[in-house]
Amino acid sequence: MKKLNCVMTAFIVFILQAAILPFMFNSVSQPNLIFVFVVLMALHHGQRIGIITALLGGFCQDVIIGNFFGLHLLVYLIVALICSYLGRDIDKDQWVLTLLIVLGATEVGLVLTCGFLFLAGQYINIAAYLLEFSIPMLVYHGILALPVDHIVWHLRRDDAFYGFPGYRW
């Protein structure tokens, strides 16, 4: 991976999520660009890079939102582990599968967030929470998935091994 490009891309994603997206969308629902970036990094770059990205992205997201600290961190780690496992057989040309995995990860992330808020003692109407946040988030992440996927693929080095098991003769 090109480290300087990754750091610059992560900084741009953080600035977009923290400063620009809240002004473009209402406060109830807005796309979570950090989440999409974490999912795609774990999907295409393997478990180690996915976990590092999830740790940094979850910490930054918890700092931006400022409510339950560690909520996004834990959700991002679980989703990154799942996506790094699913990403073993994903090629650049399988954009439909990548889109479906991003949408599935979005729904899993919302369900996990809802469950962790419920376990933390927060009163939450599960059906209303999932209905109110699922539909806009799925639309936003469906639109953002392919452009962010294109950027994430350009961060990949072809000569690097990302921890995916392969066949060795």
N, C-alpha and C positions, 0 to 999 in steps of 0.2 A: 504494500500500500504506500502511496505517496503521502508521507506524514504531514508535510506542510500543507498540501491540498486538503487533507482530512481535517486538520486543525482550522483552517480557514473556512471550510464548508460548515463545520460544527459551529463556529462563531457566527457565521451568517444565519444559520438555522436558529440559533439562540436569539439573535437580534430580531429576526422576523417574528418569532413566536412571542417575544417579550414586548416589543415596541410597535410593530406594524400591524400584526393581525388583530389585536384588540381594538384598533381604531377602524378596521375594515369591516368587522363583524360585530353583531350585538353581543352582549355579555353572557347570554344564556348558552349559545352554542357557537363555537368557532373551531376551525380545524386545529388539530394537534400535530404540528409539523415535526416536533421533536419525536413524538411517538412513531410517526411514519418513517422518519430517518432511522430510529432504533430498530424497527422491524426489518427494514431493507438492509441495513448493515449486518444484522444477525443472519438474515436470509442468504446474503451473497458473500459474506466474508468469514463466516464460521463462528464457532462458539466463543473463542477467546476475544475476538474483536467485538462480537455482539454483546458479551457481558461487560466489557469496558465501556462501550457506547451506552449500554443500558444504565450502568452506574452513573456515568456523567450526565446522561440525559434525564434520568430520574431525579438526581440531586438538583439539577438546574430547574426542572419542572416544579419540584417541591419549593424551591426558593422563589420562583415566579409566583406561584399560587399562594403559598404561605399559610395554608391550613394544616391538616395533619401531615407532619413531616415524616417521610418514609413511605407514604402511601403510593406515590407514583414510582418510587424506587423499587419497591417490592413487585409491583405489577409489571414494570418494564423488565425486571430480571426474569420473571416467569415467562413472559411473552418472548423474550430474547432466547431463552433456552429452547422453547418449543420451535421457534422459527429457525434457529440454527440447526436443529435436527431435521426440519422439513427442507431446508435449503441445500441439502447434500446433492440432490439430483436436479437442481434448477439450472437451466441454461439461460443465456441472454435472450434467446428467441422465444422463450415461453412466457410472454408478457401476460397472457390471460391467467395462467396459473399464479404468477406473481401478484396480479391484481386480486384474485380470489383469496390468496393467503393474507394479503394486507387487510382485506375486508373481514376475513375470519378473525385475524388478530385484533382488529378494532373491536369486534363484538366480544371476544374473550377478554380483552382489556377492560371493557365497560362492565362486564359481569363480575370480573375479579374486583374492580374498584367498588362496585355496589356491595359485594360480599364483605370486603374488608371494612367498608364504612358501617355496615350492619353489625359486624363483629366488634367494632370499636364503640358501639353503643349509640351511634348516630341514628336518629329516627329517619327512616327512609321508606318511601313507598316504592317497592321494587319494580312493579309494573309501570308506574308513572315515570320513574327514573330511566328505565331502559327504553321506554317508548319516546320520551322527550329527548333523550340524548342519542339513541341508536340511529334513528333515521337521518338527522342532519350530519352526524359524524360519518356514517357510511357514505353519504353523498360527497362530503368534503374530502374524505380520504380516498374515495374512488377517483375523484378528479385529480388529486395530488399524487397518487401512487405512481403513475407512469413517468411524469417529469422528474420526480425525486429518484425513481429507479434508474433513469438515464444518468443522472448525476452520480449516483452511487456506483454504477458500473464503470464510470470513468475514473473512479478512485482506485479501482482494482488493478493490480499488477499481474500480468499474465504469468510471470515466472515465479510468483510466490505460491507457497503451499499454505492453505488456510485451515488445515486440520480436518479436511474431509477425507474419510477413508477411501482408498482406491484399490484397484486390483494391481498387485505386484507379482510378476512372474519370476 
